[in-house]
Amino acid sequence: MDQQGVVKRRLAVLVGCNYPNTRNELHGCVNDVLAMKETLTTRFGFKQEDMEVLTDEPESKVKPTGANIKAALRRMVEKAQNGSGGDVLFFHYSGHGTRIPSVKPAHPFRQDEAIVPCDFNLITDVDFRELVNQLPKGTSFTMISDSCHSGGLIDKEKEQIGPFSSSNRSLEMETTTTTTLRALPFKEVLDHLSSLTGILTSDIGTHLLELFGGDAGLKFRLPTIDLMDLLEKMTLRERHVDSGILLSGCQADETSADVGGGGGKAYGAFSNAIQTVLKENGGALKNKELVMMAREVLERLGFQQHPCLYCSDQNADATFLSLP
């Protein structure tokens, strides 16, 4: 409740993709979101009825497909749009990430970042930017992505804590713990989609449109010229609306670790670092403080992944998941 007596809501969508019984199987992603759900409830005042949890466990009735994830995010945004403003929106994703060829000439890596839902209907940085730009003034959208190549997942969001080093370095995890990378190379994604469509083309958009039609990501549904025009409009609008806060598990050119699965409890290295920092610090933490402390935890445990923060200057100094 704010100073005018208006109740502000805390809304969340939590997604964990383990890809069970596939060659891409992970083990800690569902555990990540269940731990975060508990944290949101006990520490940050989220209510059960204001959280949607999507996992690909066999017993799950609603799977975290691309369409279902985007529908859950849309419902969350619509609730904020129908409210009085100032709501706190939160999205946690644990699963595979990938990078795909970019249509944006100025992109430094010449690739765009995407998350990989259980059905491989990719959700890209452009989709998240469009989502953020729909938020009413004063509403925040905080996103934690514990996936590979997660840096930059909200297109055009300002980098506050970025690349750890510009020098060449090994991306291998320096830890004795059993780890799996939460990364799917572009070729693996393309080969999987090609096996489903039977179409011989390296254009990933062709496969996604064939399989998912109107549920495919915005990047793939619009012709290049229309997409570039939309991105320009997004750039103009974000000067006035900048509600996105991305805490990424690693840099855009790095991988994130999925730890365990051999008998002990599995988890994402970044998700676990976030939980560790929150447990060790009972008071309020700024977004930039949380990211830097998570980096320190990962470094202490021997992981060579460097969480990043993308948001406005104001939101970098804002308290993590606080009401405006």
C-alpha positions in Angstrom: 0.0 0.0 0.0 1.4 3.4 -1.0 1.1 6.7 0.8 -2.3 7.4 -0.8 -3.7 4.1 0.5 -3.6 2.3 -2.9 -2.7 -1.4 -2.7 0.2 -2.2 -5.0 0.4 -5.7 -6.3 3.4 -8.1 -6.6 3.0 -10.4 -9.6 5.3 -13.2 -10.7 5.8 -15.8 -13.5 8.3 -18.5 -12.6 9.5 -20.9 -15.4 11.8 -23.9 -15.0 12.7 -26.1 -18.0 14.6 -29.4 -17.3 13.9 -31.0 -20.7 13.5 -34.4 -19.1 14.4 -37.6 -21.0 16.0 -35.6 -23.8 19.6 -35.2 -24.9 19.3 -31.6 -23.6 18.3 -32.6 -20.1 19.1 -30.3 -17.1 18.4 -31.1 -13.5 18.3 -27.9 -11.4 15.8 -25.6 -13.2 12.6 -26.7 -11.5 14.4 -26.6 -8.1 15.4 -23.0 -8.9 11.9 -21.7 -9.4 10.5 -23.6 -6.4 13.2 -22.1 -4.2 12.4 -18.6 -5.7 8.7 -19.1 -5.1 9.4 -19.8 -1.4 11.6 -16.7 -1.2 9.1 -14.5 -2.9 6.4 -15.6 -0.5 8.4 -15.5 2.8 10.6 -12.5 2.2 9.1 -10.2 -0.5 5.4 -10.5 0.3 4.1 -12.2 -2.9 0.8 -14.0 -2.6 0.3 -17.6 -4.0 -2.6 -16.5 -6.2 -0.4 -13.8 -7.8 2.3 -16.2 -9.0 2.2 -18.5 -12.0 4.6 -21.4 -12.0 5.4 -23.3 -15.3 7.6 -26.4 -15.2 8.1 -29.4 -17.5 7.8 -32.0 -14.9 5.8 -35.0 -16.1 2.9 -34.2 -13.8 2.7 -30.5 -14.8 -0.7 -29.8 -16.5 0.6 -26.6 -18.2 4.0 -27.0 -19.8 6.4 -24.1 -20.3 6.0 -23.9 -24.1 6.9 -20.6 -25.8 3.2 -19.8 -26.2 2.3 -20.6 -22.6 5.2 -18.6 -21.2 4.3 -15.5 -23.3 0.6 -15.9 -22.4 1.5 -16.0 -18.7 3.6 -12.9 -19.1 0.8 -11.1 -21.0 -1.6 -11.9 -18.2 0.8 -10.4 -15.7 1.2 -7.3 -17.8 -2.5 -7.0 -18.3 -3.1 -7.1 -14.6 -0.7 -4.2 -14.2 -2.3 -2.3 -17.0 -5.7 -2.6 -15.3 -4.4 -1.5 -12.0 -3.5 1.9 -10.5 0.1 1.7 -11.5 3.3 1.0 -9.5 3.0 -2.8 -9.4 6.1 -5.0 -9.1 6.3 -7.6 -11.8 8.9 -10.4 -11.6 9.9 -13.1 -14.1 12.3 -15.9 -13.2 13.5 -18.2 -16.0 15.8 -21.2 -15.5 16.6 -23.3 -18.5 18.6 -23.3 -21.7 19.6 -20.2 -23.6 20.9 -19.7 -27.1 22.1 -17.1 -29.6 20.7 -16.7 -33.1 21.7 -14.7 -36.1 20.8 -11.0 -35.6 18.9 -8.7 -38.0 20.3 -5.7 -36.2 23.5 -4.5 -37.9 24.7 -2.5 -34.9 24.6 -5.6 -32.5 28.2 -6.0 -31.2 28.0 -9.9 -31.2 26.0 -10.0 -34.5 23.7 -12.4 -32.6 20.5 -12.0 -30.6 19.9 -13.7 -27.2 16.9 -16.0 -26.7 15.6 -18.4 -24.1 14.6 -22.0 -25.1 11.1 -23.1 -23.9 10.4 -26.8 -23.6 9.0 -26.9 -27.2 11.9 -24.8 -28.7 9.6 -21.9 -29.6 12.3 -19.3 -28.9 11.5 -16.1 -27.0 14.0 -13.4 -27.9 15.3 -10.1 -26.6 12.9 -8.3 -28.9 9.9 -10.1 -27.3 11.0 -9.0 -23.9 11.5 -5.4 -25.0 8.0 -5.3 -26.5 6.7 -6.6 -23.2 8.5 -4.1 -21.1 7.3 -1.2 -23.3 3.7 -2.1 -22.5 4.0 -1.5 -18.8 2.3 1.5 -17.3 4.3 4.3 -15.7 5.7 3.4 -12.3 5.5 -0.3 -12.8 8.7 -2.3 -12.7 9.5 -5.6 -14.5 12.4 -7.5 -12.9 13.7 -10.5 -14.8 16.2 -13.1 -13.6 17.4 -15.4 -16.4 19.6 -18.3 -15.2 20.5 -19.4 -18.7 23.4 -19.2 -21.0 24.0 -16.1 -23.1 21.4 -14.3 -20.9 23.2 -10.9 -21.0 21.1 -8.5 -23.0 17.9 -10.5 -23.0 15.8 -7.2 -22.8 16.7 -5.6 -26.1 18.2 -2.0 -25.8 18.2 -2.1 -22.0 21.2 -0.1 -20.6 24.1 -2.1 -19.4 25.0 -1.2 -15.8 27.2 -4.2 -14.8 28.6 -5.7 -18.0 31.5 -7.7 -19.4 34.0 -8.8 -16.8 36.9 -8.7 -19.1 37.6 -8.0 -22.8 40.6 -10.4 -22.8 40.4 -13.9 -24.1 39.6 -16.4 -21.4 38.4 -20.0 -21.0 34.6 -20.4 -20.6 35.0 -23.8 -18.8 33.8 -24.1 -15.3 36.6 -24.4 -12.8 34.8 -26.5 -10.2 34.9 -30.1 -9.0 31.1 -30.3 -8.9 29.3 -32.0 -11.7 28.0 -29.3 -14.0 26.1 -29.1 -17.2 26.0 -25.9 -19.3 22.6 -24.3 -19.8 23.4 -23.6 -23.4 22.1 -24.9 -26.7 24.3 -23.9 -29.7 22.4 -22.5 -32.6 23.2 -25.5 -34.7 21.5 -27.9 -32.2 18.4 -25.7 -32.1 18.3 -25.6 -35.9 18.8 -29.3 -36.2 16.1 -30.1 -33.8 13.6 -27.8 -35.5 14.6 -29.1 -38.9 13.9 -32.6 -37.8 10.4 -31.6 -36.9 9.6 -29.6 -40.0 11.5 -31.6 -42.6 12.5 -28.4 -44.3 16.1 -28.0 -45.5 16.9 -24.4 -44.7 19.3 -22.6 -42.2 16.7 -19.9 -41.7 15.4 -20.6 -38.2 12.5 -18.3 -38.7 11.1 -20.5 -41.4 11.0 -23.5 -39.1 9.5 -21.6 -36.2 6.7 -20.1 -38.4 6.0 -23.6 -39.8 5.7 -25.1 -36.4 4.2 -22.3 -34.3 2.6 -19.8 -36.7 1.3 -16.8 -34.9 2.8 -18.1 -31.6 6.3 -17.7 -33.0 8.4 -14.8 -31.6 8.0 -11.3 -32.9 11.4 -11.3 -34.5 10.4 -14.2 -36.8 6.9 -13.0 -37.6 7.8 -9.6 -39.1 9.7 -8.9 -42.3 13.1 -7.5 -41.6 12.2 -4.0 -42.7 9.1 -4.0 -40.5 11.1 -5.3 -37.6 13.7 -2.6 -37.9 11.0 0.0 -38.0 9.5 -1.5 -34.8 12.8 -1.5 -33.1 13.3 2.1 -33.9 9.9 2.9 -32.4 10.8 0.9 -29.3 14.0 2.9 -29.0 12.0 6.2 -29.1 9.5 5.0 -26.6 12.0 3.6 -24.1 13.3 7.2 -23.6 10.0 7.7 -21.7 9.2 4.2 -20.4 12.1 2.2 -19.0 10.7 -0.3 -16.5 12.9 -3.3 -17.4 15.5 -4.7 -14.9 17.5 -7.7 -16.1 19.7 -9.7 -13.8 21.4 -12.2 -16.1 23.2 -15.3 -15.0 26.2 -14.5 -17.3 27.4 -12.3 -20.1 26.0 -12.6 -23.6 29.1 -14.6 -24.7 29.2 -16.8 -21.6 27.6 -20.0 -20.3 25.7 -20.6 -17.1 26.1 -23.8 -15.0 23.5 -26.3 -14.0 25.0 -28.0 -10.9 24.4 -31.5 -9.5 21.9 -34.1 -10.5 23.9 -37.1 -9.5 22.1 -37.7 -6.2 22.4 -34.4 -4.4 20.0 -31.5 -4.9 20.6 -29.9 -8.3 20.4 -26.1 -8.9 21.5 -23.3 -11.2 24.8 -21.7 -10.1 23.4 -18.2 -10.5 20.0 -19.0 -8.9 21.9 -20.5 -5.9 24.2 -17.5 -5.7 21.1 -15.2 -5.5 19.6 -17.3 -2.8 22.9 -17.3 -0.9 23.2 -13.5 -1.0 19.6 -13.0 0.1 20.1 -15.4 3.0 23.4 -13.7 4.1 21.9 -10.2 3.9 18.6 -9.8 5.6 18.1 -6.2 4.8 17.2 -4.4 1.6 19.7 -4.8 -1.3 20.0 -2.6 -4.4 19.9 -4.3 -7.7 23.5 -3.6 -8.4 24.5 -4.8 -5.0 22.7 -8.1 -5.5 24.4 -8.7 -8.8 27.9 -7.8 -7.6 27.5 -10.0 -4.5 26.3 -12.9 -6.7 29.4 -12.5 -8.8 31.5 -12.8 -5.6 29.7 -16.0 -4.6 30.2 -17.6 -8.0 33.9 -16.6 -8.0 34.3 -18.0 -4.5 32.8 -21.3 -5.7 35.0 -21.5 -8.8 32.5 -20.6 -11.5 33.7 -18.6 -14.5 30.4 -16.9 -15.3 29.8 -13.3 -14.6 26.2 -12.1 -13.8 25.2 -8.8 -15.4 22.7 -6.0 -14.8 20.8 -4.2 -17.4 18.4 -1.3 -16.4 18.2 2.4 -16.1 20.5 4.4 -13.8 17.6 4.9 -11.4 16.7 1.2 -11.3 20.4 0.2 -10.7 20.2 1.9 -7.4 16.6 0.8 -6.7 16.0 -1.9 -4.0 15.5 -5.4 -5.5 11.8 -6.2 -5.8 10.8 -3.1 -3.8 7.6 -1.2 -4.4 8.2 2.2 -6.0 
